[in-house]
């Protein structure tokens, strides 16, 4: 079983049809052990809230999604344990500290961070140490 770090952009696609949902579903249906910083659930919850505010989801849909997502099989690591490395990576690469936490976990576990965030991917591309740890979900076959 292959270990991968997933961010909120991927986990949300497991539940809400968006661009690259098919690729995210392929990832979910494959044999992986998923990990993430514990901030994953706050980020996904915020994305759901934004979709309600934009009229893309109803409140009932949002509540069902929150319940479904809270049961997803992703092992979480306390953000507190990743903060020092996450801040250092954010300062080095220019990504947000939130993204730095996901990246820190991927580096620490010698795993790939799977994301749908093309901007994140472009930002780490300039840094050899982090480049190998980030992969776009849409590039998964």
N, C-alpha and C positions, 0 to 999 in steps of 0.2 A: 504494500500500500504506500503510495507516494504522498508525502506531506506537502501541502501548499497553503500559503497565506492568502486569504481572500479579503477584499475590502468591501465597503458598503455598496459601491457601484455594481459589483457582481452579485452580491446577495440579493439586492433589490430585484435584479433581473430574474432571479429564481422564482419570484412571486408576481411580478408586474410586467406585462408585455411592453418592451421597449426595444430600441435598436440593439442588436447583438444578444437578445434574449436567447435565441437558438444556440449560440455559442456557449452562453452561460449554462444552459440546460445540459449541453453535452458534458461540460465540466462536472456538473452535479451528478450526472448519471454514471460517471467513470469512477474508478476505484481510487479515491483520494481520502486522506485524512485532512480535514480543513481546520485551520487555526486563524485567529484574529485577535488583535487587542480588544479588550472589553468595550472600548468606545464604539465598536461596530454597531451595537444595538441603538445607541443614541443617534448615530449618524443615519441609520436606516429609518428610525422613527422620525427624524427631522425631514428626511426626503419624502416620507409618506405625508407628513403635515403640509409640506410645500405642494404636493399633488392635490390635496384637498383644497388648499387656498387658491390654486389655479383652476379648480373645477374639474380636474382630471379624475378624481376619486370622490365618492361620497363618504360621509362620516362613518356610515355602517361598514363600507368597504375598508376604510382605514382601520377601524377597530378589529375587523376580521384579520386583516394583514398583520397587525401588531401581534395578535394572538398566534397566528401561524409562524411568523418570523421568530417569535420568542422560543419556539421549539426546534429551531433549525440545528442540525448536527455540526456545529462549529465550536471547537474547543477555544475558550478565550483565555487570554493572559492579561493580568492587571496592567493597565496603562502605566501605573506607578513604577512597575518593574522595567518599563521600556523608555521612561522619560529621558534619562540622561543620554542614551544612544539616539533616541528619536530627535531630541533637540540638536545634538551634534550633526546628525544627518541633514536635518532641516537647514541648519546654518551653512552646511557645506554645499548642498545641492540646490537650495532655493525652494524646495517643496515646503508645504505647510508642516507644522509640528504634527498635526493629525496624520498626514501621510507619512511623516517621518517615523511615527510609531509603528505603522504597518511595515514600513521598510526595515526598521530596526529588528522587528520580529523575524522577517524573512532572512536578513543577514545572520542573525543569531542562530536560526534553525538551519542555515544553509539550504534554504528553500526558495521557491519562486513566489513573488507577490503577484497574484493575478488580479488585474484591474481592467476596468473599461475606460479609465481616465487617460486619454491620449496625452494631455498636458503633463501629467505626472511622468508618463513614459519618456516624453521628450526631455523633461528636466533632468532625469537621472541618466539619460544617454551620454551626457558629457562627462560622466564620472565612472571610470572603469570598475571601481569597487562595487558600485550599486547597479550598473547596467545589467549585469548577468542575473540579477535578482528580480527584475520586473518584466512581466510579459502581459501583453494585452489579451483579454479574453477572446477577442475576435480573431486572434492568430492561432487559437487552439483548433486542431483538426479533429 
